[in-house]
């Protein structure tokens, strides 16, 4: 999957899907709470953008680490750790470290519970 010719297409589709998921879930939440306005639409777009940004950074980390020769066992764990760290840096180094550890541990737990 990672080094296939369709990597760009799959990554683009994933980013679009996650943007729509983030936007839709936030918008639906606002509708259910009956607290929606024009400002909330901006909030929904921002949430969709955060989901898309996370997906893009994760995909680029996955591609970069695979090119560096990380083993397939450690590749998703290290990519998840690096993505959590990079996205957490905007809130400071301590937050980035905690975010990376939490992301990696949740990935490992998900892999243990649900398998590959």
RARALIN-V591303 format. One line per field, one symbol per residue. phi: phi as a letter, one per 40 degrees, with the letter a starting at -180 (. if undefined). burial: + if it has 9 or more other C-alpha atoms within 8 Angstrom, else -. A space follows every 10 residues. Layout:
BEGIN
phi: ???
burial: ???
END
This chain:
BEGIN
phi: .cbcccdccc cccccccccc cccccccccc cccfbbaccc cccccccccc cccccccccc ccccccccgc cdccdccccc cccccccccc bhcccccccc cccccccccc ccccgc
burial: ------+--- +--+++-+++ ++++-++--+ +----+---+ +-++++++++ +++++++++- +++-++---+ ----++++++ +++++++++- ----+++-++ +-++--++-+ +-----
END
